[in-house]
């Protein structure tokens, strides 16, 4: 009986160790997920900043392009009027 009891005790210890290992693996997985989530948030913020820069840059470029484009047209039109 003592041997069967110690065998059961050893099985319990092995089961406990397996549970602890599983728990540690879950904690490591959770930490990896948190790190991945933070990386995604940082990437999202960078994308939003890049998008805003692109919109502002496009507006500035569009305005500059239209202004530069309209200036020679005005000059040519004025030239033909003279």
MDAnalysis code that builds the backbone (N, CA, C; Angstrom):
import MDAnalysis as mda
import numpy as np

u = mda.Universe.empty(246, n_residues=82, atom_resindex=np.repeat(np.arange(82), 3), trajectory=True)
u.add_TopologyAttr("name", ["N", "CA", "C"] * 82)
u.add_TopologyAttr("resid", np.arange(1, 83))
u.add_TopologyAttr("resname", ["UNK", "UNK", "UNK", "UNK", "UNK", "UNK", "UNK", "UNK", "UNK", "UNK", "UNK", "UNK", "UNK", "UNK", "UNK", "UNK", "UNK", "UNK", "UNK", "UNK", "UNK", "UNK", "UNK", "UNK", "UNK", "UNK", "UNK", "UNK", "UNK", "UNK", "UNK", "UNK", "UNK", "UNK", "UNK", "UNK", "UNK", "UNK", "UNK", "UNK", "UNK", "UNK", "UNK", "UNK", "UNK", "UNK", "UNK", "UNK", "UNK", "UNK", "UNK", "UNK", "UNK", "UNK", "UNK", "UNK", "UNK", "UNK", "UNK", "UNK", "UNK", "UNK", "UNK", "UNK", "UNK", "UNK", "UNK", "UNK", "UNK", "UNK", "UNK", "UNK", "UNK", "UNK", "UNK", "UNK", "UNK", "UNK", "UNK", "UNK", "UNK", "UNK"])
u.atoms.positions = np.array([
    [0.817, -1.188, 0.000],
    [0.000, 0.000, 0.000],
    [0.865, 1.257, 0.000],
    [1.962, 1.193, 0.729],
    [2.814, 2.369, 0.786],
    [3.381, 2.699, -0.599],
    [3.732, 1.622, -1.336],
    [4.283, 1.837, -2.667],
    [3.221, 2.430, -3.591],
    [1.996, 1.915, -3.518],
    [0.952, 2.458, -4.381],
    [0.649, 3.895, -3.989],
    [0.712, 4.200, -2.709],
    [0.489, 5.562, -2.248],
    [1.584, 6.482, -2.745],
    [2.830, 6.044, -2.674],
    [3.917, 6.894, -3.138],
    [3.863, 7.026, -4.652],
    [3.400, 5.969, -5.335],
    [3.263, 6.034, -6.791],
    [2.216, 7.085, -7.148],
    [1.118, 7.079, -6.423],
    [0.080, 8.079, -6.660],
    [0.627, 9.467, -6.353],
    [1.435, 9.569, -5.297],
    [2.018, 10.843, -4.936],
    [2.957, 11.325, -6.046],
    [3.748, 10.434, -6.591],
    [4.654, 10.790, -7.681],
    [3.850, 11.239, -8.894],
    [2.764, 10.530, -9.187],
    [1.907, 10.931, -10.311],
    [1.337, 12.331, -10.079],
    [0.942, 12.599, -8.840],
    [0.424, 13.936, -8.531],
    [1.493, 14.995, -8.720],
    [2.706, 14.684, -8.271],
    [3.804, 15.650, -8.428],
    [4.082, 15.876, -9.911],
    [4.101, 14.803, -10.701],
    [4.339, 14.927, -12.146],
    [3.223, 15.749, -12.778],
    [1.990, 15.485, -12.396],
    [0.858, 16.254, -12.912],
    [0.966, 17.722, -12.531],
    [1.388, 17.978, -11.284],
    [1.547, 19.354, -10.817],
    [2.632, 20.068, -11.626],
    [3.753, 19.364, -11.843],
    [4.850, 19.958, -12.617],
    [4.375, 20.251, -14.039],
    [3.619, 19.335, -14.638],
    [3.080, 19.570, -15.986],
    [2.158, 20.793, -15.989],
    [1.343, 20.927, -14.962],
    [0.457, 22.089, -14.872],
    [1.257, 23.382, -14.741],
    [2.309, 23.345, -13.924],
    [3.146, 24.537, -13.752],
    [3.805, 24.888, -15.086],
    [4.318, 23.892, -15.800],
    [4.943, 24.139, -17.107],
    [3.912, 24.718, -18.076],
    [2.707, 24.160, -18.070],
    [1.645, 24.687, -18.917],
    [1.296, 26.118, -18.557],
    [1.256, 26.401, -17.253],
    [0.958, 27.756, -16.799],
    [2.043, 28.728, -17.253],
    [3.300, 28.342, -17.125],
    [4.419, 29.188, -17.557],
    [4.330, 29.426, -19.064],
    [4.004, 28.381, -19.824],
    [3.844, 28.542, -21.279],
    [2.716, 29.527, -21.584],
    [1.623, 29.444, -20.854],
    [0.510, 30.374, -21.059],
    [0.912, 31.800, -20.729],
    [1.669, 31.974, -19.648],
    [2.123, 33.319, -19.280],
    [3.039, 33.863, -20.370],
    [3.959, 33.035, -20.867],
    [4.864, 33.474, -21.942],
    [4.055, 33.832, -23.185],
    [3.064, 33.011, -23.533],
    [2.201, 33.318, -24.675],
    [1.440, 34.611, -24.481],
    [0.959, 34.832, -23.257],
    [0.233, 36.065, -22.961],
    [1.151, 37.279, -23.113],
    [2.368, 37.180, -22.601],
    [3.322, 38.284, -22.712],
    [3.635, 38.546, -24.186],
    [3.810, 37.477, -24.972],
    [4.059, 37.644, -26.407],
    [2.871, 38.346, -27.065],
    [1.667, 37.976, -26.689],
    [0.480, 38.624, -27.252],
    [0.414, 40.099, -26.880],
    [0.752, 40.415, -25.639],
    [0.743, 41.818, -25.205],
    [1.788, 42.598, -25.999],
    [2.978, 42.032, -26.158],
    [4.029, 42.701, -26.930],
    [3.566, 42.892, -28.375],
    [2.952, 41.859, -28.964],
    [2.432, 41.987, -30.312],
    [1.354, 43.048, -30.413],
    [0.492, 43.115, -29.422],
    [-0.566, 44.124, -29.414],
    [0.030, 45.527, -29.344],
    [1.025, 45.714, -28.481],
    [1.674, 47.027, -28.359],
    [2.341, 47.397, -29.685],
    [2.998, 46.417, -30.324],
    [3.622, 46.679, -31.628],
    [2.566, 47.078, -32.648],
    [1.420, 46.413, -32.616],
    [0.341, 46.761, -33.543],
    [-0.186, 48.163, -33.288],
    [-0.333, 48.527, -32.022],
    [-0.817, 49.874, -31.689],
    [0.192, 50.917, -32.174],
    [1.490, 50.660, -31.941],
    [2.525, 51.591, -32.393],
    [2.488, 51.697, -33.915],
    [2.349, 50.536, -34.598],
    [2.260, 50.564, -36.052],
    [1.041, 51.319, -36.536],
    [-0.074, 51.153, -35.844],
    [-1.301, 51.866, -36.218],
    [-1.112, 53.366, -36.064],
    [-0.517, 53.783, -34.955],
    [-0.282, 55.218, -34.727],
    [0.652, 55.759, -35.808],
    [1.704, 54.999, -36.154],
    [2.612, 55.436, -37.222],
    [1.858, 55.564, -38.539],
    [0.967, 54.629, -38.810],
    [0.190, 54.698, -40.041],
    [-0.719, 55.918, -40.060],
    [-1.350, 56.216, -38.930],
    [-2.224, 57.390, -38.856],
    [-1.408, 58.655, -39.071],
    [-0.244, 58.737, -38.422],
    [0.619, 59.908, -38.602],
    [1.052, 60.015, -40.059],
    [1.437, 58.886, -40.662],
    [1.825, 58.902, -42.063],
    [0.676, 59.313, -42.964],
    [-0.519, 58.840, -42.652],
    [-1.694, 59.210, -43.448],
    [-1.951, 60.709, -43.353],
    [-1.885, 61.259, -42.136],
    [-2.108, 62.697, -41.953],
    [-1.039, 63.487, -42.704],
    [0.219, 63.028, -42.610],
    [1.293, 63.708, -43.346],
    [1.029, 63.649, -44.840],
    [0.567, 62.499, -45.323],
    [0.281, 62.374, -46.750],
    [-0.853, 63.291, -47.171],
    [-1.888, 63.374, -46.356],
    [-3.017, 64.252, -46.696],
    [-2.556, 65.704, -46.721],
    [-1.812, 66.104, -45.690],
    [-1.315, 67.482, -45.652],
    [-0.369, 67.717, -46.825],
    [0.535, 66.759, -47.048],
    [1.478, 66.890, -48.151],
    [0.775, 66.933, -49.483],
    [-0.257, 66.122, -49.653],
    [-0.991, 66.117, -50.920],
    [-1.687, 67.451, -51.130],
    [-2.308, 67.984, -50.068],
    [-2.971, 69.292, -50.182],
    [-1.964, 70.369, -50.546],
    [-0.805, 70.359, -49.862],
    [0.206, 71.366, -50.163],
    [0.703, 71.200, -51.598],
    [0.950, 69.946, -51.980],
    [1.434, 69.686, -53.333],
    [0.383, 70.094, -54.359],
    [-0.872, 69.737, -54.061],
    [-1.959, 70.062, -54.998],
    [-2.093, 71.578, -55.142],
    [-2.077, 72.282, -54.023],
    [-2.202, 73.733, -54.073],
    [-1.020, 74.361, -54.803],
    [0.186, 73.874, -54.495],
    [1.370, 74.416, -55.154],
    [1.324, 74.094, -56.649],
    [0.925, 72.861, -56.966],
    [0.878, 72.452, -58.371],
    [-0.155, 73.273, -59.138],
    [-1.326, 73.442, -58.546],
    [-2.365, 74.218, -59.219],
    [-1.941, 75.675, -59.353],
    [-1.302, 76.194, -58.314],
    [-0.873, 77.591, -58.382],
    [0.186, 77.763, -59.473],
    [1.163, 76.860, -59.473],
    [2.222, 76.945, -60.484],
    [1.649, 76.702, -61.872],
    [0.700, 75.813, -61.933],
    [0.105, 75.477, -63.229],
    [-0.746, 76.643, -63.741],
    [-1.422, 77.320, -62.822],
    [-2.296, 78.405, -63.248],
    [-1.487, 79.664, -63.576],
    [-0.323, 79.826, -62.945],
    [0.466, 81.034, -63.186],
    [0.900, 81.143, -64.653],
    [1.494, 80.104, -65.276],
    [1.865, 80.232, -66.686],
    [0.642, 80.421, -67.583],
    [-0.466, 79.806, -67.221],
    [-1.679, 79.967, -68.019],
    [-2.123, 81.420, -67.983],
    [-2.074, 81.990, -66.776],
    [-2.445, 83.406, -66.671],
    [-1.481, 84.268, -67.477],
    [-0.188, 83.919, -67.400],
    [0.800, 84.692, -68.144],
    [0.544, 84.583, -69.645],
    [0.268, 83.354, -70.086],
    [0.028, 83.152, -71.515],
    [-1.234, 83.886, -71.944],
    [-2.261, 83.769, -71.101],
    [-3.525, 84.432, -71.437],
    [-3.317, 85.943, -71.505],
    [-2.559, 86.458, -70.529],
    [-2.285, 87.894, -70.533],
    [-1.432, 88.254, -71.755],
    [-0.531, 87.378, -72.109],
    [0.333, 87.636, -73.266],
    [-0.510, 87.753, -74.537],
    [-1.503, 86.854, -74.634],
    [-2.346, 86.884, -75.840],
    [-3.253, 88.108, -75.835],
    [-3.611, 88.584, -74.653],
    [-4.447, 89.778, -74.589],
    [-3.667, 91.015, -75.041],
    [-2.385, 91.029, -74.747],
    [-1.573, 92.186, -75.152],
    [-1.409, 92.135, -76.635],
])
